[in-house]
Amino acid sequence: DPDQLPVPPFGESREEELHRLLPPLIRSLLDRDMPRLLNALYRIDVPEAKVSAILSIAEPHSIAPTLAQLIIDREYQKIETRKKYNS
């Protein structure tokens, strides 16, 4: 099922797994398909100002991990919002 992540390796949390898997994917998109990356960030609803700041200010080696953290943070925000309004 594409909507479910595989079970992480023993001892690794889902968040740790995301921190391990997302940066290489983001790096690949940065190198090969920037429009697709920007579209994905837009669909995830990562703030455009934060993305722009990272792309223009961050050291090249830190862009992918920093964008990964923004994605993870945004997804946690969505979960909290859903919990709040579903109660």
C-alpha positions in Angstrom: 0.0 0.0 0.0 1.7 3.3 -1.1 0.1 5.2 1.7 1.9 3.2 4.4 5.5 3.4 5.3 7.3 0.0 5.7 8.0 -1.0 9.2 11.2 0.7 10.3 14.3 -1.3 11.3 14.4 -2.5 14.8 15.0 0.3 17.3 14.3 3.0 14.7 11.3 5.3 15.2 9.1 6.4 12.3 10.6 9.9 12.7 14.1 8.6 12.6 13.3 6.6 9.5 11.9 9.7 7.8 15.1 11.6 8.7 17.1 8.8 7.1 14.9 8.4 4.0 13.8 11.9 3.1 17.1 13.7 2.6 18.5 11.4 -0.2 15.1 11.7 -2.0 15.1 15.5 -1.6 18.7 15.7 -2.8 17.8 13.7 -5.9 14.9 16.0 -6.7 17.1 19.1 -6.0 19.6 17.7 -8.6 17.2 16.3 -11.2 13.7 17.7 -10.9 13.4 20.9 -8.9 9.9 21.7 -10.2 8.6 18.3 -8.9 10.2 19.0 -5.5 8.7 22.5 -5.3 5.3 21.1 -6.3 5.6 18.4 -3.6 6.5 21.0 -0.9 3.5 23.1 -2.1 1.1 20.1 -1.8 2.4 19.2 1.6 1.8 22.9 2.5 5.3 23.8 3.6 5.5 27.6 3.9 7.0 29.0 0.7 8.9 31.7 2.6 10.7 29.0 4.7 11.5 27.0 1.5 12.9 30.1 -0.2 15.0 31.1 2.8 16.5 27.6 3.0 17.2 27.4 -0.8 18.9 30.9 -0.8 20.7 30.9 2.6 21.5 27.4 3.7 24.7 25.6 2.9 24.2 23.2 0.0 24.9 20.1 2.2 22.3 21.2 4.7 19.4 21.9 2.3 18.0 18.4 2.0 18.0 17.6 5.8 16.5 21.0 6.5 13.7 20.6 4.0 13.1 17.1 5.4 12.7 18.6 8.8 10.2 21.2 7.5 8.2 18.4 5.9 8.2 16.4 9.1 7.2 19.4 11.2 4.4 20.3 8.8 3.0 16.8 8.9 3.0 16.8 12.7 1.2 20.2 12.6 -1.5 18.6 10.4 -1.9 15.7 12.8 -2.3 18.0 15.7 -4.9 20.1 13.9 -6.9 17.0 12.9 -6.8 15.8 16.5 -8.0 19.2 17.8 -10.9 19.4 15.3 -12.0 15.8 15.5 -12.4 15.8 19.2 
